[in-house]
Amino acid sequence: MDFWSRLIGGTPKKQAASNNPQQRLARFKRVYNEILQTWHKTSSFASDAQAIAAIRTCFQRLTSILNDESRSPAPHLCLSFASSSQIYNAVSKIASTAYNEGVVRDGVALFGALLDSEEEDFLENDQFAQSLMNFIGRIVGSGSMVVGEDTEAEIVELLFGISAKIRLQPEILPVWFTSSASDSQGRSVNPKVDFAGLTQKEDFPLCYQLIDHVHHEGRIGDFARTGLLYIFESASKSQDLEQWIVGSDLPTLMASGLGALYSQLSRKLSILHPAKDLPIILTLSDYNEMQSSAQAESLFSPEFTIHMDTFLSYLTFWQDVLEHCRSIDVRHTLIDHFQVLFLQQLLYPSLLESSDMDGGSSVAVLTYLRRILDALDHPELVHMILHYLLALPESSDRRPRTPRSPVALQRRKSLMLLSQPDNDDDRMNPSLFNLVDLILTSADSKNPQTVISALKLMTVILSKNHSYAVGTLLKVLDIHHIEPQRTVGALDAEMEAYLSLATSIAGEAGLDEAYDSHLKDTLSHLESHPCSVRMLSLADAGLHSPDFFAIDGPREVNLHYILPEDPLLRSLLHLLSQFFTNDVETNLAITEAFCQLGACAKLRLEGWLSVEPSRYQFSPESEQEQEEESAEDFNHDIHLANRHPKWTSQSAPALLSCLSLLQSQIEVMRTDIPDFEQHLANRKQAFRVHEEITEAMKSTTSQSKSTRPSTELPTGTWTPQIPKHVLESSATPSRSQSPRGRKEGLDPTGSPTPSSRLGGQTLIGSPAPSRGLSPMPAPKGQRQTTLMADVFSNLAEVADAEALKQRITFRRRSSDDRFEVVPKLAPEEPQDGEEKGEEEVKDASLGHVLTNVVILQEFVLELAALLQVRASLFEEVRFA
């Protein structure tokens, strides 16, 4: 009978009773009364374990009843009783005086159930808001008790939920925020007191609780930053809140917090990869010979990674706030505090005090600046940082700022007074020593880590903020003729020169396929370059209203040449001239810098990558050819443009000349070193085999992952709408394992920017096709051996291990700026960098040189691809 009763709709009496509103209310009142009785009759509540356990059970029962009722049809009598009886007052007092984390968590859950009910207008109830904030203030802010990370995360998540509701329902803001008397009537400002703003926690305790947690890692920091982001977003809808933020110490706290996180970063840094986890491209070199300072912290240490990730998360939060905040006064006030309290008083002094002699402080500052610029895309922040650090003059056509309110003007005035340096402290002026000075001096350092760090920072500026490099890092000459002067015939001759050079460096094996891949990568890279986007008009998305660029956007750049005497170009060419003795990571950074230099659509290639048209030399035409072509002027012009010019060695592009000298050094080694060609072929094969093994392992891993059970959250689990930067994986990009890798591939801290690519990478830094990490892949259809056969055939190089250890010596005379190979394998065991008389002598192992030879060939191929793609994409050559 019970079975048939259930089928026709019969319901057990117990279930009917649980859904009966009156009976549910009776249970709710009974449990609540039990809580009050237990609390009142216990003299020493905090030390009574039995009473604590009873209270926790009752809190959990109340929460369960409220959740059940919220899912049930009306009437919701328990919620009405909770509101009319103000049970939240009792819950707040009991949970905060129990000094028990379990009671606190259950109390937070009960408050959450009331908020989630969305009935009885708890969010619009002043007494509820005061009770909740008093409870949280006594738990988190007083220091009277310490709660665990999970409990604190649940508290901050509750605050985040309230902020999200305020953002969607601006009318409830006055319940949580009350503005006290402000200084908007024009009271006098004391710069020694008022620059920090007024601390008014009682006005907006929710906001201060969030600001106290924005520096945390993990869920706590994510919820706090997003909640505070919503508060700033709401400022544009409330004039009272806008003026309160401007006059409060909130901007000061935010800027000081960013400075505190920056100060936690190590003053000395080592960027050397751990010996136990070297990429193969570094393993097959002399990388292990590099030494770091004992006092320097490793870039790869877990502690440093945590500190850097936390700092960058907070920096990105600043960017998000400026992006979402539509209040002009609030945004300008935040920008002012960022400039004075972080940029001028902390970031620039760290640049000024860095040294290449103390074992890592220059490396640290250069790395931190690179990570900051790599993480930022907001035009106001980027402009402020680079405008100040590069000591740029104020632009005469700068857009006027939107007028400020009296409060905002007073705040700025007091802050600017604070930022004025003492009269006797002229050294704090970037016009005396700026970022250009630091980069150029660091690029000439004897410390390879300093050189690498400088080159990587240089590359970020060239790739993301090229307009700021013009006239500062780069000494240029503006040009006013738009029509191309180079001819298609000259392009063909230049391409032939570079491709011939690539072939002579390391042979033809895999050359065609590698070049085709470089063409695709280069096209993708050039199209995404900021200067190309403007020139090609490919994307106007992401541009904001004029108000948004009230401080300034990227500077406009004219077409320009790079001057031959440019210090940056000379420094890069100097480093390139000692390519074979450089460490591998330095060479990857050099080649990346050159390719980023050539990626700008506004920078012409003449003089450094291509031949200056005025230096073209042509063979005289015969009289018959002249008569045939004079019949039609147009055909004659086409013929002239298609002629292949020649040029003298003095007229050759600076980069081509330097590469030719390197190729001549390879020819000396071919003659002087037995089996050099076989060693080189083995080295290229080693990279190729390693790539195939890596790809096979990736394929196996991806297949195994696809068969794993889903790890999605169960139905009903709710996650907040956290900004994109919070949701993005912090996993490091895969390291490059071959000479085709770029700086991003060797740097586990690459950040998600338009110029950084994940996965297999090439020297151009753009995504590689499936061939991935191969330095010089074999043409398709020619591989007949199995993977294991390749592995065993590659053991021949292991047998030659002793030969690969032999040292090759290079020397440079003081009267010349180029190295030459000493035609002797091991002369007198010279020390690296030792000067003999008027000579500078360096040496490297044969294995190290071979790896750099393969890198060099890839670099030359990439330059050829750059010439070809630019000519088509930017219409840089004329055909008639």
N, C-alpha and C positions, 0 to 999 in steps of 0.2 A: 504493500500500500504506500509506503514512504516513497518508493521509486516512482509510482504513478502520480503521486501528489506533487513531486518535484516537476514532472513533465507538464502537468496541467497548470502550473503556476503556483503551487503551494510553496511557501517560504518558511523556513524554520523561524520560530518566534524570536530566537536570539538575534538573527540577522535583522528582522523587522524592528526590533527594539533599538539596535544600533543606529538605524537610519531615521528613527523617530526624533524630530527636532526637540520636543519637550524632554524626552528621556536623555538625549545627548546633552542638553543644557543642564539637567540635574546632575549628571556625572561630572560635567565640567565644574559646576559650583562646588560639588563635594570634594573634588581634587584640589580646587583652589583654597577652600576652607582648611583642608588638611595641611596645605603649605603654610598658611598663616598661623595655624595652631602650633605646628612644629617649630616655626621660627620664634613665636612669642614665648613659648614655654621653655626654650633652650637658653640657659644663661650664658654659656660659653659656646656659641654656635660654631665658630671656626674650628674648634678642637673636638667637636662631638662628631665622631665618624658615623654613628648611626643616624644622626639628624641629617648629616650631609647626604648620605645615601638615600634617605627618604625624600629629601628635597629634589635630588636629581631624578628620582623615579617620577615624582609628581610633575616636574618640569617637562619631562619627556612625554608623559601622558597628556598634558595640556597641549603640547605641540602636535601630537598625533591626532587629538580630537579636532583641533583647528584645521589641520590639513585635510582630514576626512570631510569636515563640514564645507570647506572651500570647494571640494569636488562634488558636493551634493546640491540638489536644487534648494531654492529658498523655501522657508525663511532660515537665515543664519543667526540663530539666537545666541550662540556662544560668542560670536564676534560682537554682537550688539552688547552683550553683558560685559565683555572684555573692555569695550570702549567706555560704557557708562560707569563701570566700577573702577576704571583706570588701574587695571591689574598690573600694567607695565611699571607703575611706581613701585609696587611691592617687589616685582621681579628685579628691577634695577637695584633696589636697596639690598635684597637678599643675596643676589649674585655677586655684588661688589664687596659685601662684608664677609662672605664665606671664606675668602682667600683660598679658594680651591679651584683649580683649573677646570675640572670636570663640570662644576656648577656654572662656571663662566661660559663654557661651550654650550651647555644646555640652555642657559639664559640667552645667548646669542641666537641659537636656533629658534627659541620662542619669539624673540623680537622679529626674526626673519619671517616666521609664519604669519605674524600680524601684518607685516609690510606686504607680503606676497598675496594676502587675501584681497587687496585692492578694494576693500569695503570699509565702511565706517570712517573713511577718510582719515586714516591714521597719519598719512603723510601730510595732511593739512591741519593736524592737531598740534598746537603749540606745546601743550603739556607733554604729549608723546615725544615730540622732538627734544624737548629739554630733558626728559627722563632718560631717553636713549643716549644723548650726548654726555650727560652726567655719568651714566654707567660706563661708557667707553672711556671717558676721561679719567675716571678713578681706576680703571683696569690698565689702560695702556699709557696714559700720560703722567700718572702720579709717581710711578716708580715704587709704589708700595708692594706690588707683587709682580712676579715675572711669569709670563705665559709662554707656552711653546710656540714654535713657528706655525704649526697647523692652526692653532687657536687664533693667533694673530692674523693669519691669512683669512680666516672666516670672518673676523671683525672687519678687516679692510674690504673684503668682498661685500659685506653688508653696507658699508659706506659707499662703495662704488655703485651699488644698486640704487641708493638714494640719489647720488649725483646723476645717474642715468635718467631717473624719473624727473629731476629738476630740469634737465636738458629738454625733455619732451613736454613737460608741463611747467612753463616758466611762472605760472601764477602761484605755484606753491613755494617759490623761492623765499618770500618774506617770512615763512614759518621757520626756516632754517637759518636765515640771515637777517640780522637787524643792524642797521647802520647807526652808529652813535654820532655825536657832533663832530663835524669834520672841519678842516681848515680852508674850506672853499671860499670863505669870506675875505681872504686876503691877509691873514695874520702874517706877522714877520717870520722869516725862516732862519733858523740857526743851522748853518751848514755842518757844524760839528755834531749835531744831534739829529737833524731831520733827514739827512741823506739816507738813513736806513729805513725811514718810514715808521709808522706807528704800529706797535704790537697790540692787536685788538682781538685776541682769541675769543673773548666772550661774544663778539659780534658774529663770528662765523666759525664755531668750533669744528664743524664738519670739514671746512677747508684746511684748517691747521692740522687736523688729524691726518689728512691726506698728504700734506706737505711734509709731515714728519716721517712718512713711509715711502716717499718717492725714490729714496736712495737704496732701498732694499733690493735684493736679488729675487728672482723667481716670481711666484704668484703674488707675493705681497707688493713688490715694486710694480708689477704689471697692472694690478688692480688700482693701486694708488695713483700711478701716472695717468691712467685712463680716466679715473674719476676726476682728477684735477684738471685734465684736459677739457672735460665737460663743463667744469666750473668756469674756466676761461672762455669757453664758447658761449656760455650763458651771459657773459658780461655785455655782449653787444645788444642784449634784449632788456637790460636793466641799467639805467643810468646810475642808480644808487650803488649797485655792485661795481660798475665800472669805476666810479670815483673812489670807492672804498679800496679797490685793488691798487689803484694808482697811488693813494695816500698811505697804504699799509706797508708793512715790511715784507710782504709776500715776494715781490721781485728781488729784494735783497736776499731773502732766504734761498730762493731758487738759484741765483747767481753764486752765492756762497757755497751752496751744496754742490754745484758743478765744480767749483774750485777745490772743494774738499776731496771729491773723488779724483780729480786730476792729481792732487798732492799725494794721494795714496799710491800712485804709479811709481815704480822704481826710478830713482834718479840716474842709475847706470843700468844699461841694458846690453845684452848680448843677443845677436840675431842668428848665431850659428845653430845649425840643425843638430839635434842629438846624434851622436855617433851610431847609436843602435837603431836609428830610424832614418837613415839617409836615403833620399831618392837615388835611383841608379845613376842618374846623370852626375850626381856629386860623388857617388861611390867610385865611379870610373874616372877619378881625377885626384888631385893632391889636396882635396878639401880637408882631410883630417889633419893636415899640417897647420891649419889656421888655429890660432889660440885666442881665447877670450880672457878678460880680466876676472880674477877670482871674486871681485866685489860686485860684478855685474850680474843682474838677474836674467835668467833665460827667457826669451820671448815665448818659448814653448812650455814653460812651467805651468802647472795647473793654477797656482796662486796668481801668477801674473795674468793668465787668461781670464780668470774670474774678475779681477780688478778692471782690466781693460774692457771687458764686455759690459760691466756695470756702468763704467764711465760713458761708453758709447751709447748705451741704452738711454741714459739720462740726457746726453747731448741730442739724441734723436727725439727725445721727448720735448726738448726746447724747440726743435724744428717743427714738431707737430703742433705745439701750442701756437706758434706764430702762423702756422698754416691755417689753423681752424679759428683763431681769434679774429673777429671782425671789428673789434673796437680799436680805433686808431690810437687813442690815448694809452690803452693798455699795451698794445704792441710796441709803441715807441718807448714806453717806460721800461719794458722788458729788454728791448734792444740796448737802451742806455746802460742798464745795469750789467748786461752781458759784456758790453764794451769796457766799462770802467773796472768792474770787480773781477772779471775773468781775463779778458784779453789784455788790458793794460797793466793790471797789477799782478798777474800770475803767469799767463802764457808768454808774453814778451820777455819778462825778466828771466824765465827759464831758458829762453832762447839766448838771451844775452850772457847768461852765466855758464852756458854749456862750454865744454872744452874737449878737444880731441886728445888731450894729454892725460886725462884722469881715468881712462879705461872704460869709457862708455856713456858719458853724459851727452855728448854730441849725437851718438847713435840713438839714445833715448829720445831726445828732443825732436830729431828729424823723423823718427818713427811715429811719435805721437802727433806731430803736425800732419804727417801723411794720412794717418788714420782719421784725424779730424776732418781734413778736407775730403777724404774719400767718403766719409759718412754723410757729409752735408750736401744738400742740393738746394736749400732755401736761399734765394738770391740775396736777401738782406744780410743774412749771417755770413755767407761766402764773401760778399762785397766788403763787409766790415772787417773781417779777418785779413783778407788779402790787401785791402786798401791801407790798413794800418801797418801790417808787417812788411809790406813792400814800400812803405813811405811814399805812397802816391799823392800827388797834389790834388786839391779839390778841383773838380771839374767846373768850368764856367757855365756849362749848359745843364748843370744838375737840376733835377726837378725840385720845385719847392715842396716842403713838407706841408701836410694838411695842418691847419691851425690847431693848436692844442688848447685844452681847458686851462683855467688858472691854476688848478691843483697840479696838473701835469707840468706846466711851465715852472712852477715853484720846485717841484721834485727834480726836474732836470737841472735847474740852476744850482741847487745844493749839491747834486751829484757831480756836476762839472767842476765845481769849486774843489771838491774832494780829489778829483782826478788830476788837478794841476800839480806838476812836480815841483819840488823845492828848487830854488834858484841855483843852488850849488850841485844839482844832480842832473847835469846835462847828458849824462850817459844813458839816461832812460828815454832818449829820443830816437825813434827808429830811423830818422834821417842820418844819424851817425853810424849806425850798424843795423842793417835790416836783413830780411830773409834772403835776399839775393847774395849778400856778403856771406851769410852762413852756408848757403848751398855751394857757392863757387869755391870757398876755402875748404869745405868738406870734400868736394869732388877731387881736390888735389892732395888729399890726405895720404899719408903712408899706411894708414889703417884701413884694410879692405872693408871692414864692417861699416866704417864711416862713409866710404865711397859708395857702397851699395845703398846705404840709407839715403844719401844725398840724391843719388840717381833715381831712386824710387819716388822720393818726394817730387823731384823735378818732373818725372813722368806723369804723376797725378795732376800737377798744375798744367802741363802741356795738353793733357788729354781732356780734362774736365773744365779747366778755367784758362784756356789758351789766351783769351783776350787780356787777362791780367799779366801774362808773361811777356806780351809785346811791349817793348820799351823798358822792361825791367830785367827779366832773365835774358831776353833776346834783344840785341841791339840791331835795329832794323832800319830800312829806308823805304818810306812809302812810295808807291808808284801810282801814277794817275792814268795810265793807258790800260784799258781793259782788254783790248785785242791781244791775242797771243802772239808772241814773237818767235817762239820755237816752231820748227817745221816737223811735219810727219816723217820726213826723211831723216832728220836728226834724231827723232825718237827711235826709229828703227836702228840707227847706228849705235845709239846709247844702249838699247835693249841687247843688241848683239854683243856689245862690249861686256855688259854685266853677265849675260848668260854664258858667254865664253869664259869669263873669269870663274863662274861657279863650276863649270865643267873641269877647268884646270885645277881647281882646288881639291876636289875629292872625287872626280870621275863622273860618269854618266849614269851609274846605277840608280834607278828610281827617280831620275831627274824630272821626267815629263809629268809623272803623277804628282810629285811633290809640288811642281810649279802650278799645275792646275788647281790644286788645293789652296795654294797661296793666293791665287787669283780670286777664288770665292771668298776666302777669309778677308782679303783686303777690301773687296767691294762692300762686304757687310760692315767692316770697321769704318770705312770712310763715310758711308751713308749715315752712320750713327754719331759721327763726330759733331760736337756742338756747332762748329763753324760751318760744317757741311749742311746741317739741318737748316740753318738760316739761308745759306746760299741757294740751296736747292728747293727751299720752301716745301719741305716734305711734311713738316709737322708744326702746326701752330698750337696744338693741344698742350695744356699745362701753363699757358700764359695767363696771367691774372690781370685784374683791373689796375689802372694807373695808381690807385691808392696803395696797392700791394707793393709797388716798387717805389714807394715814397722816398726811401733812402737812396736807392740806386739799384739798377740791375747790372748785368755784364756790360763792360765797356764795348763800344762799337770799334771795330777794327777795319782798317783799310787794307787793300792789297799791298803786300810789302815783300821786299827781299831781306834776307838775313845778311848782315855785313860780314865780309871775310874776317875782320878782326874781332868779331863777337867773342867775348870770353867763354861763353858756354859752348859754342861750337868748337873753339880751340881746345877746351878741356876735354870734350868728347873725343875729338880726333887724337889727342894725346893718349887718352886711355885706350883707344882702339889700336894705336900703334904698338902697344905691348900686349896684344890680344892673347898670344900663346902662353904667356907667363901669368896673365891674370887668373884669378880664381873663376870658376865657372859661373857662379852667381853674379859676379861683377860683369862678366861678358853678357849674360842674359839681360842685365839691367841696361848695359850700354846699347845693345841692339834694340831694346824696347824704347829707349829714349830717342834714338834716331828715327824709328818708325812712327812714334807719336809726333815728332817734329815734322815729318813729311805728311802727316795725316790732315793737317790744317789746310782747308781750301783757300785761305787768304794768303798763305805763305808760298811764294813761288820757289821753284826748285833750282833755278839757275845759279850756278856758281858753286853749289855744294853737292848737289846730287845729279844735276844735268849740266850740259855745257852752255855757257853764256853764248847766245846767238851771234854776238859781235865777234866771237872767236872762231866761227865756222870757217873752214878752208875747203875749197872745192877744186877739183881737177878742171883745167880749162877744156871747154867744149870744142869739138871740131867744127869747121866751117859748114859742113854738110848738115850737122845736127842743128846749128843755129838757123840755117835756111829753112829746114823742115818745120821748126817750132815757131818761127816768126810768122808763118802763114796764119796762125790764130793765136791771139794774145792769151786767151783763156787757157788753152792747152799748154802754152809756154809757162804760164804761172804754175800750173799743176806740176809740170816737169821740174821746175825750179824747187818747188816745195818738197818733191819726192827724192831729190838728190841726197845721197848719203855724204854728209860732210866728214872731214877729218879734223883733228885738232892736235896741237903740240902737247907735250907733257906738261908744260907750264900752264896751258889753257884747260887742262883736264879738271873736272870737278874735284873738289878737295876730298870728298869721300871716296871717289873712284881711285884717286891717286894713293890714298892710304891703303885701300884694299889691294891694290896692285903690289905695293911693297910687301904686304903680308903674303901674297901669293908667291912672290920671289923668295921669301923665306922658306916656304913649303918646298920650292924647287931645290933649294940648297939641302934641305933635310932628305928629300928623295935621293939625292946624289950621295949624301954622306952616311945615311943610315941604312944598313942592310934590311931588306924585306920591308921597307917602309910602306909600300903599296899594299902588301898582304896584311900588315898590322892595321892599316886604315880600313881595309875591307872587313876585317874581323870586328873592328870597333863598330862599324855601321851595322853589321850583322847582329852584334850583341844587342843593340837598341831595338832592332827589328824583331828579334826573337822575344825579347822581354815584353814588347808590346803585345805580341800574339798571346803570350802566356797571361798577361794582364787582362786582355779582352776575353780570353776563355774563362778566367776566374770570374770576371764580372758577369758573363753570361750565365754561368752556373749559379752565382749568387742571386741574380734576378729571378731565375727560374724557381729557386728554393723559396724566395720571398713570396712569389705568387701563389704558392701552395699553402702558405701559413694561414691559420684562422684569422678572421677579422679582429682588429683590436679597437673597433669603434666603440664609443661610449654607449651604454645602454639607453634605451628609449626613456625619455624624460629627463635625462641629464642636461643641464643648462650651462652654457659657457657664455661669458660676456662678449660683447662686440669690441674686441680689443683692436687697436690700430695695427696696420699691416706690419710695422717693424717688430711688433711683439710676436706676431704669428709666424714670421719668417724663421726658418730653421737656422740655428746658430752653428750647424755643422760646417766644418771647414771644407773648402773646395779641395778636390782631389789634386794631389801634387803632380806636377809634370815629372815624367820619368825619362825624358829624352831631350836632345837639343832643340826639339821643336817647342819646348815649354817656354813660357814667359814668366815674368816676375810673379804673376798671380799664382802660377802653378807651384812655385817654391815657397810662397808665403801663405802660411795657414791662417793668416788673419785678414785675408782679402775680404772686403765688405761689398754688399750688393750695390754696385754703382753701374751706370750705363757702360763704363769702360771695362768692367771686370767680368770675365766669363768663367763658367764652371766647366768641369769635364775635361776632355782632351783639348789641349791648347796648343796653338802654334806661336811662332815668334811674333806674329802680328798681334797676338793677344785676343783673337776672336775665335768663335767656336770652330773646332775642327770637325770634318766629317768622320765617318766611322773608322777611318784609318787612325784617328786618335793620336796616339803618342809616338808614332813612328818618326824617326828622324829622316829616313830616306826609304820609304816603303818600296818593295819590289813591284814592278808592273803586274797588273792582274793577268792571270792566265799563265804565268811563268813559274809559279811555285808548284813543284811536283812532289816535294818531300813532305813528310808528316811533321807535326809539331815536335815530337820527341826526336826525330832525326835531326831537326834543326838544332835542338838543344845539344845533342851529342856532337854535331859538327862544330858547334861553337866552343867546345872544350879545347879546341886547338889554341884558342887565345889564352886559356888557362895555362897551357903548356909553355906559352911564351911569357909567362908572368915575370920572369927575371929580366927578359929583354925590355919589357914595358917599364921597369923600374929605372933603367939607365937615364942619366940626367942629360938634358940638352941645354946648352948655355947660349944666352943671348946677351949682346952688349950694345950699349949706345954711347957714342962719343959725345963729349960736352959740346962740341961744335955742331952737332946734328941732333935732330929731334926724332930720329927713327932708330929702331932696334935692328940688329942683323944677327943672323945665326953664326955662332963661332964654329967653323968647320972641324969640330973635334967633339967627341961625345962627353968627355968628363975632364975638362982642363982644371987642374989644381983645386978641385972641390971648392968652388967659389961660394961664398955665403950670399943668400938672396938679398939683393939691394946693395951689396958692397960696392964701393967705388974704388977702382984701381987707377991711380993717376988721374987721367982725364976721362975715364970710362965709367959707366954704370953697368954693372953686371948682374944679370938675373938668370936663374935656371929653373927648370921644371922637368918632371919625369916625362918619358915618352908617352905613357898612357894618358897623362894629363893633356899633353899637346894634341894627341889624336882626338880626344873629345872636343877640344876647342876647334879643331879643324872641321869637324862635322858641323858644329854650331855655326862656324863662319860660312860654310857653304849654304846652309839654310838662310842665313841672314842675307847673303847676296841674292839668292832667289827671291826673297821677300822684297828687296829693293827693286828688282826688275818688275815684280808684280805691281809694286806701288807706282812705278813710272807708267806702266801700261794702263792700269785702272784709272789713275788720275787724268791721263790724257783723254780718255773717253768720258769719264763722269763730269769733269770740270771743263772740258773743251779747251785744253791747255796748248794744243798744237794747231797750226793752220795747215790746210790742205791745198791752198792756192795762194 
